[in-house]
């Protein structure tokens, strides 16, 4: 690490130029290639997956995205069948049908669409089918449909639109989230350092690395399935950890300057010490993220690789670009007052003072009380996790002001909540007996509990594949709809298939998300075990202790549980979700637990590594556990708290992105970091370490001899560790001799 830092310092202009060229090259390549994101939640082997495959094979025309144009007349102003309304909407739908990218429009005023008018006559909808799936529809084509439909709106006539393509046209927060998060981080850094030059370096490093990663994720989408929220998630994680990693290194560099080191020596020393912890922390985050690969779900594989690539680039920038920039600004990494004090009084040892020192001493005096208090806070925040309900959050969860939410509500009010997410039953047909059985199935379905309506059976051109739509009497994200899916699969359809060659598969939005959630929940224990186990092994190798990794695993699980509790309270229970502009309450996305466990476990490891590594250094030098915990907490708490404030600010800023999924990530990450930094690492961890004493650093001798030696601390600290171990061993031998010399 030291050699790498020295090279980057000596060739600082080359280092900076290489990073800028990489950023520019990747950005240009991504712009030329264009985006290729895909939200493919299909899990091979599930019922909904087989239903989708059968539909694609038998009805290739259904492959395009289907959106809806909904219009409504208020009470007392006539119905949608009024001549003026019918003429206006017929002209509008004809105009939409001629637009580029539109394959067909089914109007309620035509023969096949007469059931698209509500029983009260005040709401109607038309189905607009595009020629391509939603992710392949150019934004101008979708906006043209929205503009044409909205032009029909007038006095007494409300026109709204829903569907995936329409949803892509909704205004987002743009880059407001990133700008706000970076601005808050800059203010915190300026207050922490007192130097404008030093405060800008972590931000510059993070922006270069995250910008490079953003372009790389766009290119990755051409090689594998990458979700459309992956770039935003990568930016969310990258800005948070990138600024934090740089903050830790700059803090160590400034400490070296205050001790009288030259700029080159201080930068090299910072990378050789804190840079090691940064690399180690980044490795734990990447391992946690890449743990998603063991789930063998294509949708999550792309997210894992994209997020891990972002972390790798932020770590690389922190240990290469940052020391080069530090050498460029020279002594200006210190504030003017600090430079004047250094010139007047010379180097002075930096002794922890103020609130950090007092707090560390307070924790040392009251470990049991503070540990109990911290456990109580974690338990209360984690309670909502027990009511976690996985499901699909659809456009009914959009903000109340959006056209997609208004269209959703109009359809639900006029036709019933199930119309927003009908189930699709698909099967192969092998003869007249199967067709007769399907007709009888329709009659059976109409009498089934939870079914509001059943559509006609539709056959492909060769009459070898058929499907029919079943409209539930509950919303797509309702538990009643999930119960209906289970009832159809477990009771109704098996009876209908008896004596025939039918093999009916249940598809649709709710069925697809339920299958996806079922697969994830089934594989979640293995995933969590692998991620936690690998993290423990890394900490065991780094700190040569059994207690440290076990405590870290428990703390990280606690942070994840509490973060999920906050997400459930806001998004599932709806506590403040409308106020925050996040739409109304709804279930939690099925893929969120896996991604959040990966990200939160990795980020929770960061503060554990930075806190315990300083304690470990002090323990190696003195062998005094109480002093190691007290000094480690006093010296790291301020920078950890500053880093936490930055990370929380960046994460919360992404709530303004306008994307519900990204907002879930932002709030969960912010809650986890706040709990981790201000409760777990500054309260519970030091309290437990005071209570356990020397047992914190215990490692069986046989295991110590077998384990490979990879340490976070630099070589000089490892030498001190070896000397300390020799001293402890010699003291133990003397004690044994003394015991033998005692007369029996």
C-alpha positions in Angstrom: 0.0 0.0 0.0 2.8 2.4 0.9 4.6 1.8 -2.4 1.4 2.4 -4.3 0.7 5.6 -2.5 4.3 6.9 -3.1 4.0 6.2 -6.8 0.7 8.1 -7.0 2.1 11.0 -5.1 5.3 11.2 -7.2 3.2 10.9 -10.4 0.2 12.8 -9.3 -0.6 14.5 -12.6 -0.4 11.1 -14.4 -2.7 9.5 -11.8 -5.3 12.3 -12.1 -5.1 12.2 -15.9 -5.6 8.5 -16.0 -8.7 8.7 -13.8 -10.1 11.5 -15.9 -9.5 9.6 -19.1 -11.1 6.5 -17.7 -14.2 8.6 -16.6 -14.4 10.2 -20.0 -13.9 7.0 -22.0 -16.5 5.0 -20.0 -19.0 7.8 -20.1 -18.7 8.2 -23.9 -18.9 4.5 -24.5 -22.1 4.2 -22.4 -23.6 7.1 -24.2 -22.9 5.6 -27.6 -24.1 2.1 -26.6 -27.3 3.4 -25.0 -29.1 1.9 -22.0 -30.1 -1.7 -22.0 -31.8 -2.2 -18.6 -34.4 -4.9 -18.0 -36.7 -5.6 -15.0 -37.1 -9.3 -15.7 -38.5 -10.8 -12.5 -39.3 -14.2 -14.1 -38.0 -17.2 -12.2 -37.6 -20.3 -14.4 -39.6 -23.3 -13.1 -42.3 -21.3 -11.4 -46.0 -21.4 -12.4 -46.1 -17.8 -13.4 -42.9 -18.3 -15.4 -44.3 -21.2 -17.3 -47.5 -19.1 -17.9 -45.5 -16.3 -19.4 -43.6 -18.7 -21.7 -46.8 -20.3 -23.0 -48.3 -16.8 -23.7 -45.2 -15.7 -25.6 -45.2 -18.9 -27.7 -48.9 -19.0 -28.5 -49.6 -15.3 -28.6 -46.5 -13.4 -29.7 -48.7 -10.3 -30.3 -49.1 -9.9 -26.6 -45.4 -9.1 -26.1 -46.0 -5.4 -26.4 -46.7 -3.2 -23.3 -50.4 -2.6 -22.7 -51.3 0.8 -21.1 -54.7 2.3 -20.4 -56.4 5.6 -21.1 -59.1 6.2 -18.4 -61.7 8.9 -18.6 -64.3 9.9 -16.0 -67.3 12.2 -15.9 -68.4 13.7 -12.6 -71.8 13.1 -11.2 -74.4 15.4 -12.6 -72.5 16.1 -15.9 -73.7 13.1 -17.9 -72.1 9.7 -18.5 -69.2 8.6 -20.7 -71.9 7.4 -23.2 -73.0 11.1 -23.9 -72.6 12.0 -27.5 -70.0 14.8 -26.9 -67.8 12.6 -24.6 -68.0 9.7 -27.1 -67.1 11.9 -30.0 -64.2 13.6 -28.2 -62.7 10.3 -26.9 -63.2 8.5 -30.2 -61.2 11.2 -32.1 -58.6 11.0 -29.4 -58.3 7.2 -29.5 -58.1 7.3 -33.3 -55.3 9.9 -33.1 -53.4 7.7 -30.6 -53.8 4.7 -32.9 -51.9 6.5 -35.6 -48.9 7.4 -33.4 -45.5 5.7 -33.9 -45.0 2.6 -31.7 -48.7 2.0 -31.1 -49.9 -1.4 -32.3 -53.6 -1.2 -31.5 -56.2 0.6 -29.4 -59.3 -1.1 -28.0 -62.1 1.4 -27.5 -65.1 0.8 -25.2 -67.3 2.3 -27.9 -66.5 -0.7 -30.2 -68.0 -4.2 -30.1 -65.2 -6.0 -28.3 -64.7 -3.2 -25.7 -68.3 -2.8 -24.4 -67.3 -4.2 -21.0 -64.8 -1.4 -20.5 -67.5 1.0 -19.3 -68.3 1.0 -15.6 -71.7 -0.1 -14.4 -72.6 3.5 -13.3 -71.6 4.8 -16.7 -69.2 7.5 -15.4 -65.8 5.7 -16.0 -64.4 4.1 -19.1 -61.0 2.9 -20.3 -59.3 2.0 -23.5 -56.4 -0.4 -23.9 -53.4 1.0 -25.8 -51.0 -1.8 -26.9 -47.5 -0.8 -28.0 -45.3 -2.8 -30.5 -42.5 -3.3 -27.9 -42.2 -4.1 -24.2 -42.1 -1.1 -21.9 -38.3 -1.0 -21.5 -37.8 -0.8 -25.3 -40.3 2.0 -25.9 -38.6 5.3 -26.6 -39.6 8.1 -24.2 -40.9 10.4 -27.0 -43.4 7.7 -28.2 -44.8 7.3 -24.7 -45.0 11.1 -24.1 -46.8 11.5 -27.4 -49.5 9.1 -26.2 -49.8 11.0 -22.9 -50.0 14.4 -24.7 -52.7 13.2 -27.1 -54.9 11.7 -24.4 -54.5 14.7 -22.1 -55.5 17.1 -24.9 -59.0 15.6 -24.6 -59.5 16.7 -21.0 -61.9 19.5 -20.5 -64.8 20.8 -18.4 -66.4 17.8 -16.7 -64.2 15.3 -18.4 -61.1 13.9 -16.6 -58.6 11.9 -18.6 -55.8 9.9 -16.9 -53.3 7.3 -18.1 -51.7 4.2 -16.5 -49.3 1.5 -17.4 -45.5 0.9 -17.5 -44.7 3.0 -20.5 -46.8 5.9 -19.1 -45.1 5.5 -15.8 -41.7 6.1 -17.4 -42.8 9.6 -18.5 -43.6 10.8 -15.0 -41.3 13.6 -13.8 -38.5 12.4 -11.5 -36.3 14.3 -9.1 -33.7 14.4 -11.8 -30.3 14.8 -10.2 -31.6 16.9 -7.3 -31.0 14.0 -4.9 -27.3 13.7 -5.8 -26.8 17.4 -5.7 -28.5 17.8 -2.3 -26.6 14.9 -0.8 -23.2 16.2 -2.1 -24.0 19.7 -0.9 -24.8 18.5 2.7 -21.6 16.3 2.6 -19.5 19.4 1.6 -20.9 21.4 4.5 -20.1 18.6 7.0 -16.6 18.1 5.6 -15.9 21.9 5.8 -17.1 22.0 9.4 -15.0 18.9 10.3 -11.8 20.0 8.5 -12.0 23.8 8.5 -10.2 23.7 5.1 -12.0 24.2 1.9 -9.4 22.3 -0.1 -9.5 19.3 2.2 -13.3 19.2 2.3 -13.5 19.2 -1.5 -11.1 16.2 -2.0 -13.4 13.4 -0.7 -16.3 14.8 -2.9 -14.1 15.0 -6.0 -12.8 11.5 -5.4 -16.3 10.1 -4.9 -17.7 11.9 -8.0 -15.0 10.6 -10.3 -15.3 7.0 -9.1 -19.1 7.0 -9.0 -19.3 8.7 -12.4 -17.0 6.0 -13.9 -19.2 3.3 -12.2 -22.4 4.8 -13.6 -21.2 4.5 -17.1 -19.8 1.0 -16.5 -23.2 -0.1 -15.2 -24.8 1.1 -18.4 -22.3 -1.0 -20.4 -22.9 -4.0 -18.1 -26.6 -4.0 -19.1 -25.5 -5.1 -22.6 -23.8 -8.2 -21.2 -26.3 -9.3 -18.5 -29.7 -8.6 -17.1 -29.4 -5.3 -15.1 -32.4 -3.7 -13.4 -33.3 -0.1 -14.2 -32.7 1.0 -10.6 -29.2 -0.5 -10.5 -27.4 2.7 -11.6 -29.3 4.7 -9.0 -28.6 2.1 -6.4 -24.9 2.1 -7.4 -24.8 5.9 -7.1 -26.5 5.8 -3.8 -23.9 3.3 -2.3 -21.0 4.8 -4.2 -21.5 8.4 -3.0 -22.0 7.2 0.6 -19.0 4.9 0.9 -16.8 6.9 -1.5 -17.0 10.1 0.5 -16.7 8.2 3.8 -13.6 6.2 2.7 -11.9 9.4 1.5 -12.9 11.2 4.8 -11.1 8.5 6.8 -7.9 8.8 4.7 -7.9 12.6 4.7 -8.3 12.6 8.5 -5.3 10.4 8.9 -3.3 12.5 6.5 -4.1 15.7 8.4 -3.1 14.0 11.6 0.3 13.2 10.0 0.8 16.8 9.0 0.1 18.0 12.5 2.8 15.5 13.8 5.4 17.2 11.5 5.4 14.8 8.6 5.9 16.1 5.1 3.1 16.0 2.6 4.5 13.0 0.9 5.1 11.1 4.2 1.7 12.0 5.6 -0.1 10.9 2.4 1.9 7.6 2.2 1.4 6.9 5.9 -2.4 7.6 5.6 -2.8 5.1 2.8 -0.5 2.5 4.5 -2.6 2.6 7.7 -6.2 3.8 7.1 -6.0 2.9 3.5 -5.6 -0.8 4.6 -8.8 -0.5 6.6 -10.5 1.1 3.6 -9.5 -1.8 1.3 -10.6 -4.3 4.0 -14.0 -2.5 4.5 -14.6 -2.3 0.8 -13.8 -6.0 0.4 -16.4 -6.9 3.1 -19.0 -4.7 1.2 -18.2 -6.5 -2.1 -18.4 -9.9 -0.5 -21.8 -9.1 1.0 -23.0 -7.8 -2.4 -21.7 -10.6 -4.4 -23.3 -13.0 -2.0 -26.5 -12.4 -4.0 -25.0 -14.6 -6.8 -25.6 -17.7 -4.8 -29.3 -17.1 -5.2 -28.9 -17.9 -8.9 -31.5 -15.2 -10.0 -30.6 -13.4 -13.1 -32.4 -10.2 -12.0 -30.3 -10.0 -8.8 -27.0 -11.0 -10.4 -26.9 -7.8 -12.4 -27.7 -5.7 -9.4 -24.9 -7.5 -7.4 -22.2 -7.0 -10.0 -23.2 -3.4 -10.6 -23.1 -2.4 -6.9 -19.9 -4.3 -6.2 -18.2 -2.7 -9.2 -19.1 0.7 -7.8 -17.6 -0.1 -4.5 -14.4 -1.5 -6.1 -14.0 1.8 -8.1 -14.6 4.0 -5.0 -11.9 2.0 -3.0 -9.5 2.2 -5.9 -10.0 6.0 -6.2 -9.5 6.4 -2.4 -6.1 4.7 -2.4 -4.8 6.1 -5.7 -6.5 9.3 -6.8 -6.9 10.7 -3.3 -3.2 10.7 -2.3 -2.4 12.3 -5.7 -4.9 15.1 -5.0 -3.5 15.4 -1.4 0.0 16.0 -2.7 -1.5 18.6 -5.1 -2.9 20.8 -2.3 0.1 20.3 -0.1 -0.2 21.8 3.4 -3.6 23.4 2.6 -5.1 20.2 3.9 -4.9 22.0 7.2 -6.8 25.1 7.9 -5.0 28.5 8.1 -5.2 28.5 11.9 -3.8 24.9 12.1 -0.9 25.9 9.8 -0.1 28.9 11.9 -0.2 26.9 15.1 2.1 24.3 13.5 4.6 26.9 12.4 4.5 28.6 15.9 4.6 25.6 18.2 5.9 22.8 16.1 4.5 19.3 15.9 2.2 18.3 18.8 0.7 14.9 19.7 -3.1 14.9 19.0 -4.8 14.0 22.2 -8.5 13.3 22.2 -10.3 16.0 24.1 -13.8 17.5 24.3 -17.0 15.5 24.1 -15.4 12.5 22.4 -13.0 11.9 25.3 -15.7 12.5 27.9 -18.2 10.2 26.2 -15.6 7.4 26.0 -14.8 7.7 29.7 -18.6 7.8 30.4 -19.1 4.5 28.5 -16.2 3.0 30.4 -17.8 3.9 33.7 -21.4 2.7 32.9 -21.1 -0.2 30.4 -24.1 -2.2 31.7 -26.6 0.7 31.8 -25.6 2.0 28.3 -25.5 -1.5 26.8 -29.1 -2.2 28.1 -30.3 1.1 26.7 -28.8 0.4 23.3 -30.4 -3.1 23.2 -33.8 -1.6 24.1 -33.6 0.9 21.2 -32.7 -1.8 18.7 -35.5 -4.1 19.9 -38.1 -1.3 19.6 -37.1 -0.4 16.1 -36.9 -4.0 15.0 -40.5 -4.9 16.1 -42.3 -3.9 12.9 -40.1 -6.4 11.0 -42.2 -9.2 12.3 -45.1 -8.0 10.2 -43.1 -7.8 7.0 -45.3 -8.5 3.9 -43.6 -9.1 0.6 -45.5 -8.2 -2.5 -45.8 -5.9 -5.5 -46.1 -2.2 -5.0 -47.9 -1.0 -8.2 -49.0 2.4 -9.5 -51.6 2.5 -6.8 -48.7 3.4 -4.5 -47.6 6.3 -6.7 -48.0 9.8 -5.3 -51.7 11.0 -5.3 -50.9 13.8 -7.8 -49.6 11.5 -10.5 -51.7 10.6 -13.5 -50.9 6.9 -13.0 -52.2 6.9 -9.4 -55.4 8.8 -10.5 -56.0 6.3 -13.4 -55.5 3.4 -10.9 -58.0 4.8 -8.5 -60.5 5.6 -11.2 -60.4 2.0 -12.5 -60.6 0.6 -8.9 -63.6 2.8 -8.1 -65.4 2.1 -11.4 -64.7 -1.6 -12.0 -63.4 -3.0 -8.7 -59.9 -3.2 -7.2 -59.0 -6.4 -9.0 -59.3 -4.9 -12.5 -55.9 -3.3 -11.9 -54.2 -6.7 -11.7 -56.1 -9.6 -13.3 -54.8 -13.1 -13.1 -54.0 -14.9 -16.3 -54.7 -18.7 -16.6 -52.8 -20.3 -19.5 -52.7 -23.9 -20.7 -52.0 -26.1 -23.7 -55.1 -27.5 -25.5 -55.0 -31.0 -27.0 -58.6 -31.6 -28.3 -62.3 -31.0 -27.9 -62.4 -32.5 -24.4 -59.9 -29.9 -23.2 -62.0 -27.1 -24.8 -65.1 -28.4 -23.0 -63.2 -28.6 -19.8 -62.1 -24.9 -20.2 -65.7 -23.8 -20.7 -66.7 -25.7 -17.5 -63.7 -24.1 -15.8 -65.1 -20.6 -16.5 -68.3 -21.6 -14.7 -66.4 -23.0 -11.8 -64.2 -19.9 -11.5 -67.2 -17.6 -11.4 -68.4 -19.4 -8.3 -65.0 -19.4 -6.6 -64.5 -17.3 -3.5 -62.5 -14.1 -4.2 -63.3 -14.0 -8.0 -65.2 -10.9 -9.3 -65.3 -11.7 -13.0 -64.0 -14.2 -15.5 -63.2 -13.3 -19.1 -63.8 -15.4 -22.2 -61.4 -18.2 -23.2 -59.1 -17.0 -26.0 -57.3 -19.5 -28.3 -54.3 -19.0 -30.6 -54.5 -19.5 -34.3 -53.9 -23.3 -34.1 -56.1 -23.8 -31.0 -53.2 -25.3 -29.2 -52.8 -22.7 -26.5 -55.6 -20.9 -24.6 -55.8 -18.3 -21.8 -58.5 -16.5 -19.8 -58.4 -13.6 -17.4 -59.7 -13.8 -13.9 -60.4 -10.6 -12.1 -60.1 -10.8 -8.3 -62.4 -8.9 -6.0 -59.4 -7.5 -4.2 -56.4 -5.3 -5.1 -53.3 -6.9 -6.7 -51.2 -6.3 -3.6 -53.9 -7.5 -1.2 -53.3 -10.7 0.8 -56.7 -11.8 -0.4 -55.5 -11.9 -3.9 -52.4 -13.9 -2.9 -54.8 -16.3 -1.1 -56.9 -16.6 -4.3 -53.7 -17.5 -6.3 -53.0 -20.3 -3.7 -56.7 -21.4 -3.8 -56.7 -21.7 -7.6 -53.4 -23.6 -7.7 -54.1 -25.9 -4.8 -57.8 -26.6 -5.1 -59.8 -25.3 -8.1 -57.5 -26.1 -11.0 -56.4 -29.6 -9.9 -60.1 -30.6 -9.7 -60.8 -29.0 -13.2 -57.8 -30.8 -14.7 -58.9 -34.3 -13.6 -59.7 -36.5 -16.5 -58.2 -34.1 -19.1 -54.8 -33.3 -20.5 -55.0 -29.7 -19.3 -52.1 -28.3 -17.2 -53.3 -24.8 -16.3 -50.7 -22.3 -15.0 -51.6 -19.1 -13.1 -49.8 -16.0 -14.1 -50.3 -12.3 -13.8 -48.7 -9.6 -11.6 -49.6 -10.9 -8.2 -48.8 -14.5 -9.1 -45.4 -13.5 -10.6 -44.4 -11.5 -7.5 -45.6 -14.2 -5.1 -43.5 -16.8 -7.0 -40.5 -14.4 -7.0 -41.0 -13.8 -3.2 -41.4 -17.5 -2.5 -38.1 -18.3 -4.2 -36.2 -15.6 -2.5 -37.6 -16.4 1.0 -36.7 -20.1 0.4 -33.1 -19.3 -0.4 -32.7 -16.4 2.1 -31.3 -18.5 5.0 -28.5 -19.9 2.9 -27.8 -16.4 1.6 -27.6 -14.8 5.0 -25.5 -17.7 6.4 -23.0 -17.4 3.6 -22.7 -13.6 3.9 -22.5 -13.6 7.7 -20.0 -16.5 7.6 -17.7 -14.9 5.1 -17.7 -11.6 7.0 -16.9 -13.4 10.3 -14.0 -15.2 8.6 -12.5 -11.9 7.3 -12.7 -10.3 10.7 -11.2 -13.4 12.3 -8.3 -13.2 10.0 -7.9 -9.5 10.5 -8.2 -9.2 14.3 -7.0 -12.7 15.4 -10.0 -12.9 17.7 -13.1 -15.1 18.1 -15.1 -12.5 20.0 -14.8 -9.6 17.5 -16.4 -11.4 14.5 -19.1 -12.9 16.6 -20.1 -9.5 18.1 -19.9 -7.9 14.6 -22.3 -10.6 13.2 -24.8 -10.0 15.9 -24.6 -6.2 15.6 -25.0 -6.3 11.9 -28.1 -8.5 12.1 -29.5 -6.1 14.7 -28.9 -3.1 12.4 -30.5 -4.9 9.4 -33.6 -5.9 11.5 -34.0 -2.3 12.9 -33.6 -0.9 9.4 -36.3 -3.2 8.1 -38.5 -2.1 11.0 -38.3 1.5 9.8 -39.0 0.5 6.2 -42.1 -1.5 7.2 -43.4 1.3 9.4 -43.1 3.9 6.6 -43.8 2.0 3.5 -46.0 -0.9 4.6 -47.9 0.7 7.5 -47.9 4.1 5.8 -46.5 6.2 8.6 -45.7 9.4 6.8 -45.4 7.9 3.4 -47.9 10.3 1.7 -46.4 13.3 3.6 -43.0 12.4 2.2 -44.4 12.1 -1.3 -43.8 8.3 -1.4 -47.4 7.3 -2.2 -49.7 5.3 0.0 -48.9 2.2 2.1 -48.2 -1.1 0.3 -46.2 -4.2 0.6 -42.4 -4.4 0.4 -40.8 -5.4 -2.9 -39.8 -9.1 -2.9 -36.2 -8.4 -3.9 -35.6 -5.7 -1.3 -34.7 -8.0 1.6 -31.9 -9.7 -0.3 -30.4 -6.5 -1.6 -30.8 -4.7 1.7 -29.2 -7.5 3.6 -26.2 -7.4 1.3 -25.8 -3.6 1.4 -26.5 -3.1 5.1 -24.3 -6.0 6.2 -21.4 -4.6 4.1 -21.9 -1.0 5.3 -22.3 -2.1 9.0 -18.9 -3.8 8.7 -17.3 -0.5 7.7 -17.7 1.2 11.1 -16.9 -2.0 12.9 -13.6 -2.2 11.0 -12.6 1.5 11.5 -13.5 1.4 15.2 -12.0 -1.9 16.2 -8.9 -1.5 14.1 -7.9 1.6 16.2 -8.7 -0.3 19.3 -6.6 -3.2 18.0 -3.7 -1.0 17.3 -3.8 0.3 20.9 -4.2 -3.2 22.3 -1.1 -4.4 20.3 0.9 -1.5 21.8 -0.2 -1.7 25.4 -2.0 -5.0 26.1 -4.5 -3.0 28.2 -8.1 -3.7 27.0 -9.8 -0.8 29.0 -7.3 1.7 27.5 -7.6 0.2 24.0 -11.4 0.5 24.1 -11.3 4.0 25.6 -8.7 5.4 23.3 -10.1 3.7 20.2 -13.6 5.1 20.9 -12.3 8.6 21.7 -10.1 8.9 18.6 -12.6 7.4 16.1 -16.0 8.5 17.4 -15.8 12.0 15.9 -14.7 10.9 12.5 -17.2 8.0 12.5 -20.0 10.4 13.5 -19.0 12.8 10.8 -18.9 10.0 8.2 -22.3 8.8 9.4 -23.9 12.3 9.0 -22.5 12.4 5.5 -23.8 9.0 4.6 -27.2 9.6 6.2 -27.5 12.9 4.3 -26.6 11.3 1.0 -29.0 8.4 1.5 -32.0 10.5 2.6 -31.5 12.9 -0.3 -32.3 10.0 -2.6 -35.9 10.0 -1.2 -36.3 13.0 -3.5 -35.5 10.8 -6.6 -39.2 10.1 -7.2 -38.7 6.4 -7.3 -40.4 4.3 -4.6 -37.8 1.5 -4.7 -34.9 3.9 -4.4 -36.6 5.8 -1.6 -36.9 2.4 0.2 -33.2 1.9 -0.2 -32.4 5.4 0.9 -34.5 5.3 4.1 -33.4 1.8 5.0 -29.7 2.7 4.6 -30.0 6.0 6.4 -31.8 4.3 9.3 -29.2 1.5 9.5 -26.2 3.9 9.4 -27.8 6.2 12.0 -28.4 3.2 14.3 -25.0 1.7 13.6 -23.0 4.8 14.2 -24.9 6.5 17.1 -26.2 3.4 19.0 -24.3 0.3 18.2 -20.7 1.5 17.6 -20.7 4.3 20.1 -22.8 2.5 22.8 -23.2 -1.2 22.5 -19.9 -2.3 21.0 -17.6 -0.4 23.5 -19.9 -1.4 26.4 -19.6 -5.1 25.6 -15.9 -4.8 25.0 -15.4 -3.2 28.5 -17.5 -6.0 30.0 -15.7 -8.8 28.2 -12.2 -7.5 29.0 -9.2 -9.5 27.6 -11.7 -12.1 26.3 -12.3 -9.7 23.3 -8.9 -10.7 21.9 -8.9 -14.4 22.7 -7.9 -16.9 20.0 -7.1 -20.5 20.6 -3.4 -21.1 20.1 -4.0 -24.0 17.6 -6.2 -21.8 15.5 -3.7 -19.0 15.7 -1.0 -21.2 14.2 -3.3 -22.5 11.4 -4.8 -19.2 10.3 -3.0 -17.2 7.6 -1.8 -13.8 8.7 -3.5 -11.0 6.8 -3.7 -7.8 9.0 -5.2 -4.4 8.6 -2.4 -2.8 10.6 0.9 -1.9 9.0 4.1 -3.9 9.4 5.3 -2.0 12.4 2.1 -2.7 14.4 2.4 -6.4 13.4 5.9 -6.4 14.8 4.6 -4.9 18.0 1.9 -7.5 18.1 4.5 -10.3 17.8 6.6 -8.7 20.6 3.5 -8.4 22.8 2.7 -12.0 22.2 6.2 -13.1 23.2 5.9 -11.0 26.4 2.5 -12.5 27.3 3.8 -16.0 26.6 6.8 -15.4 28.9 4.6 -14.0 31.7 2.3 -17.1 31.4 5.4 -19.4 31.7 6.6 -17.5 34.8 3.1 -17.8 36.4 3.2 -21.6 35.8 6.6 -21.8 37.4 5.4 -19.8 40.4 2.4 -22.1 40.8 4.6 -25.2 40.7 6.9 -23.6 43.3 4.1 -23.1 45.8 4.4 -25.8 48.6 1.6 -28.4 48.4 
